[in-house]
């Protein structure tokens, strides 16, 4: 069982009982979510586009942040420098069911 799902504008290939880090999804740990399926392969039967009847269900395991990313700009001999940083929010999900 294999499916390609769309989460926050990105595509992920998922299988049952797989754990993924995806862009931030609303919800708390333990919440159930249903993912949009673009392509599915169930026992060798491939379905794409509007013919997809497969449903992928997942459970939110945790909400967390990625590593710090620093953006630093400087112009030499001008005294100009700017430093900004951010931490991207991620959601850890576990695929519970593909039907």
C-alpha positions in Angstrom: 0.0 0.0 0.0 1.4 3.3 -1.1 -0.1 6.8 -1.6 1.1 10.2 -2.6 -0.6 12.9 -0.4 -0.6 16.7 -0.5 0.2 18.4 2.8 0.5 22.2 3.0 1.4 22.4 -0.8 4.0 19.7 -0.7 3.7 16.1 -1.8 4.8 13.2 0.3 4.9 9.4 -0.4 3.4 7.6 2.5 2.9 4.0 3.7 0.9 2.6 6.6 2.6 3.1 10.1 5.1 5.6 8.6 6.2 8.6 10.7 6.8 11.9 8.9 7.8 15.5 9.7 5.6 17.8 7.7 5.0 21.6 7.6 2.9 22.8 10.5 -0.7 21.5 10.7 -3.3 22.8 13.1 -4.2 20.6 16.0 -2.8 19.0 19.2 -1.0 15.8 19.8 -3.5 12.9 19.5 -5.7 14.6 17.0 -6.7 12.7 13.8 -6.4 14.2 10.4 -7.4 13.1 6.9 -5.0 13.8 4.1 -5.7 14.7 0.5 -4.7 11.8 -1.8 -3.2 12.5 -5.3 -2.2 9.0 -6.2 -2.7 5.5 -4.7 -1.4 2.1 -5.3 -3.4 -0.7 -3.5 -2.3 -4.3 -4.3 -1.0 -3.2 -7.8 -4.1 -1.2 -8.7 -3.1 2.3 -9.5 -5.5 5.2 -9.4 -4.7 8.9 -10.2 -6.6 12.1 -10.2 -10.4 12.1 -9.9 -10.6 8.3 -9.8 -8.9 8.2 -6.4 -11.2 6.8 -3.8 -8.5 6.1 -1.2 -8.5 7.8 2.2 -5.4 8.3 4.2 -5.8 8.9 7.9 -3.0 10.1 10.2 -2.5 11.0 13.8 -0.6 14.1 15.1 2.2 12.8 17.3 3.9 16.1 18.2 4.3 19.8 17.3 7.9 21.0 17.2 10.4 23.5 15.7 13.3 22.9 13.3 16.9 24.1 13.7 17.6 27.8 13.8 18.3 29.4 10.4 20.3 32.6 10.5 20.1 35.2 7.6 23.0 37.7 7.8 23.6 40.6 5.5 26.4 43.0 5.5 27.9 45.8 3.3 31.6 46.2 3.7 33.0 49.5 4.8 29.5 51.0 5.3 28.7 49.9 8.9 25.6 48.1 7.7 24.7 44.7 8.9 21.5 42.9 9.6 21.0 39.6 11.4 17.6 37.8 11.5 16.8 34.2 12.4 13.9 31.9 12.5 12.8 28.3 13.4 10.4 26.6 11.0 7.4 24.9 12.7 6.9 21.2 11.9 4.3 18.6 12.8 5.2 15.0 13.4 2.5 12.7 12.1 2.0 8.9 12.0 0.0 7.4 9.1 -2.5 5.1 10.8 -4.6 3.9 7.9 -4.8 3.7 4.1 -8.1 2.5 2.7 
